[in-house]
Every structure is written in structure tokens, then in C-alpha cells.
Amino acid sequence: MNKKIALVTGGSRGLGKSAVLKLAEQGIDVILTYHSQREEAESVVREITAKGAKAVALQLDVADSQSFDRFVAEIKVQLEKVWQRQSFNFLVNNAGIGIYAAFADTSEAQFDLLMNIHLKAPFFLTQKLLPLIADGGRVLNVSSGLTRFSLPGYAAYATMKGGMEVLTRYQAKELGARGITVNILAPGAIETDFGGGTVRDNPQVNQQIAENTALGRVGLPDDIGAMIAMLLSDQSGWATGQRIEASGGMFL
């Protein structure tokens, strides 16, 4: 029985790093991508290896869709070289950035960057990777609690995530014939360096979120990493086309 392999974009830090480590603990091998911090990514690879799983880190700028063909070719090379395989099992479209700007002040450049990273990239990268995803595999997209509740400053970001929630349902419908499930995970506020680290580093913001969360605290990366691992587990195979929120009960 071949081991399962997961491809996680943005897997060298934050939620992605937590996810790949949780997957490794479940015996799942990992291909993770990083944008620019190669040493950081290689350090995560060493952590995964120490847990007994195989891992490879590959550079990818998801904002540059012209690079996707080259990236897919490199995935093929690595699958053959490291695993003697032609396919992988799980795709987690996690890579992202946070841009905070009021609707009235959002520039076209900011909008385009958010769209390229959060909507165009998962659309076309998943499309190009389809021949390499094994039948019966999983695609997991990442949304945000901000598609359910509205906080000023995130209009463009949340718009892209809302688009991903619609896309997820269409992907689930169209890929179901291959036994591939497609779901989307919506984290709430998490203590990471995302968007400048405001949630983690600003005590007032952190406290305000905690007071508006049913479980009484702000989320941690491992809260989401564990959810990602759960959604890729054998026990979650009958759920598809679903939005799963993991926010500790923000703004209920």
C-alpha cells in the first residue's frame, strides 16, 4: 500500500506549517511550497523527516500563474525521484497574504494581487494538477470567517474567499466522478504573522476577538493544522462541497 502524499502550498510557515507537521504525524508524506524563504522551508522539511515522513520543499509564487506549468513539471520529477510515483493524493490550496484596506481606499493593484493569489491561483493551479491527483483524492481550499461576518478593511480579501467558496462547490460537483472530494476550510482569527501579525501581536485586538469567540480565546495555528489533517483523514471521505468553519465560534 503506497503512503499518501499531500501537496500543501504555503507550507513553510503559519497555518501551512502546522498542517504539514500534523499530516506527517499521521504518516502522510508532504510536498510543501514556499515563496522566498528557502531556509525556513528546509527547516520544516527536517522537522517532517524527524517525524518519520518524507518531504520535499519547492519554490512557488502562486501570484505568477505563468509559472504553473514549470511547477507541475517539477512535481512530476519529484514524485518519480522521491516516491517512484506518478500521482499524489491531497492538494491543500493554503498559500495567501493579508492586505488590510478600507473599501474606499483599496487600490486596483491590491485587488489584483489578492485576486491572483487567493482566487486565480487555486483555480488554475488545481486545474493543471488534476492529472497528478489520484482518483479518490482530496482537494482542500482555504477560506475565512470573513465570508460569514464582515469586518471593515477586508472587503477585497473576503470577496476572493467568497469566490473560492462558490468554486469549491463546482469543483466538488465536477470532480466527484473521479471520487475526488473538494471542501473548503474557513479559519477564524489566528495568532500568526499573517497580515502583519496584528491578531498575535496587538493585545487589544487579541482580547477583543477572544471576547467575541464562544471558546474564549483566539485561534492558534495548531487548531487549524489539526482540522486540515482531520479533513484529509480516511474518516472524512463522505463530505464534499462543504464549507467547514474553524473559528472557535467567532461572532455567533
Residue, then its C-alpha position, 0 to 999 in steps of 0.5 A: m500500500n503506497k503512503k499518501i502524499a499531500l501537496v500543501t502550498g504555503g507550507s513553510r510557515g503559519l497555518g501551512k506549517s502546522a498542517v504539514l507537521k500534523l499530516a506527517e504525524q499521521g504518516i502522510d508524506v508532504i510536498l510543501t511550497y514556499h515563496s522566498q524563504r528557502e531556509e525556513a522551508e528546509s527547516v520544516v522539511r527536517e522537522i517532517t523527516a524527524k517525524g518519520a515522513k518524507a518531504v520535499a520543499l519547492q519554490l512557488d509564487v502562486a501570484d505568477s500563474q505563468s509559472f504553473d506549468r514549470f511547477v507541475a513539471e517539477i512535481k512530476v520529477q519529484l514524485e518519480k525521484v522521491w516516491q517512484r510515483q506518478s500521482f499524489n493524493f491531497l492538494v491543500n490550496n493554503a498559500g495567501i497574504g493579508i492586505y488590510a484596506a478600507f473599501a474606499d481606499t483599496s487600490e486596483a493593484q491590491f485587488d489584483l494581487l489578492m485576486n491572483i493569489h487567493l482566487k486565480a491561483p487555486f483555480f488554475l493551479t488545481q486545474k493543471l494538477l488534476p492529472l497528478i491527483a489520484d482518483g479518490g483524492r482530496v482537494l482542500n481550499v482555504s477560506s475565512g470567517l470573513t465570508r460569514f461576518s464582515l469586518p471593515g478593511y477586508a472587503a477585497y480579501a473576503t470577496m476572493k474567499g467568497g469566490m473560492e467558496v462558490l468554486t469549491r462547490y463546482q469543483a466538488k460537483e465536477l470532480g466527484a466522478r473521479g471520487i475526488t472530494v473538494n471542501i473548503l476550510a474557513p479559519g477564524a482569527i489566528e495568532t500568526d504573522f499573517g497580515g502583519g501579525t496584528v491578531r498575535d501581536n496587538p493585545q487589544v485586538n487579541q482580547q477583543i476577538a477572544e471576547n467575541t469567540a464562544l471558546g474564549r480565546v483566539g485561534l492558534p495555528d495548531d487548531i487549524g493544522a489539526m482540522i486540515a489533517m482531520l479533513l484529509s483523514d480516511q474518516s472524512g471521505w463522505a463530505t464534499g462541497q462543504r464549507i467547514e468553519a474553524s473559528g472557535g465560534m467567532f461572532l455567533 
